Amino acid sequence: MAVVAPFRGVRYNPEKIEQIEDVLTPPYDVINEEEGASFLKKNPYSMIQLDLRNTGQKATTGSDRYTEARTRFDNWQEERILIRDQQPAIYLYFTEYLHPSGKKLTRKGLVSLVGLAEFSEGIVKPHEETFAGVISDRLELMSECGAQFSKVFSLYHDPQQQIMALLEQAREPEPIARAKDRDGNVHTLWRVLDPDTLAEVGRLFADKSLYIADGHHRYTTALACRRRALEKNPDLPPESPFNYIMMYLCACEDPGLSVLPTHRLLNYPKKITADQAAALVNTDFTVQEVTGGSREGLVKILLNRMDELALSSDLPALGLYHAGEDRGFLLQLTTKAGSGDVLADRSPVLQQLDVVVLSDLLIHGVFGLSHEQCVQEHLVSYFSDADAALDTAVKQSLEATDSTPLLFLLNPTRVLQVTEVADKGEIMPHKSTYFYPKILTGLLINRLTGDSIVQGTENVQETENVQGTENVQGTGKVQGTGKVQGTGKVQDSE
């Protein structure tokens, strides 16, 4: 089902950029304005100059910012700041990181081209909805620059890990890039060039579906870009680069794959005590107050108890923290509420999701806040880091005069839940998943324009005349102390 092909990645020239950490960035959708400015100060060749921060509805067709990005992209290639590999490759991309639990893990993935397919075909499956304002901005950037700057993060099933074993065995001895991000996570990239291995990997993917984990807007943008290319050329050949998208692919069964929860901080637009809040939720949940030492200790106890319930019961469990009174409550959905009228319109696969229970039963039901009101009045903030959420909740509680910050703690959505929702053709609420760590932008770029073509995994050729030394390999050595910036708060994440 899935078409996976090697490609000639465009990447930073290690002879020009010695400290690659100074030019790589997190995905555009998690970079705020302050962080964007810091990247520019660090190095003028930062990827933020190409993969521009999203401006949503403020970005309009024909905006100078897109043409300026295209000019930079062209100039950087002419100046050999960016170089293109001579041979098509599939790239191994490993991430060594420290999980919030304290475990040291390595997530193993690969970067390749993937044939574009409409969601209705069931080959590439989404689990979240997309928003037109984001897509229009990305479409203009992709069309103007003729490139895909950031990768879509997708999953596939491979219980025996055959694909990764093949690629690891055939990879080049030395990595072509290695970088450390803000959290100390190490991202390493190798090439796999062996034609037999590439062909075998293509055959192994042929009967698989792919599940978008992160990057729904990027994928939908590529579909729109292909439609635009077809309007200009109805005879667009199948091997055209516009029929493909650059993806990072990770097996669902990879032991290093982690999903973090996205906690919700509700700025309830009324004054309410902790006892009143507990009484309101008591109709649909069993409520147990949890006590602890410090604020941080109380939140940690809540998270641990929630995790225990997730392992022992199918009924979703949440945490509620009232920052103004420093009180926490463990909430577990009752069987009656789980099968009640409020969730009746949801499919069975969605009824078991913590985020659905929180949004439908608590925020919309118990507290009477519609989705539209939450969006228009910015009542809900999202955090992957519980400590960052706690800090914000406490600050808001000190400043609030006619509102009450209520922090809702969630367990992470399981990978199996993501694929089950996608297989059923359902959509999760916004910000239901946070795959950690984020993949970096700038390690690889996929160029769409020029005279290159994609011919699949068994016989990939490109007609571009390559001159010079574009096969320069990095040393894999991390130099300097520059680190990729990030944030504990989830901002417009896909």
Beta strands, then each sheet from edge to edge (+ up, - down):
strand 1: 4-5
strand 2: 10-12
strand 3: 82-84
strand 4: 90-98
strand 5: 104-115
strand 6: 124-125
strand 7: 147-148
strand 8: 152-156
strand 9: 177-180
strand 10: 186-192
strand 11: 210-214
strand 12: 244-251
strand 13: 258-260
strand 14: 263-268
strand 15: 285-290
strand 16: 317-322
strand 17: 327-333
strand 18: 380-383
strand 19: 404-409
strand 20: 434-436
strand 21: 446-447
sheet 1: 1+ 5- 4+ 10- 9+
sheet 2: 1+ 5- 12+ 8+ 11- 6-
sheet 3: 2+ 3-
sheet 4: 7+ 21-
sheet 5: 13+ 20-
sheet 6: 15+ 17- 16+ 19- 14+ 18-
end
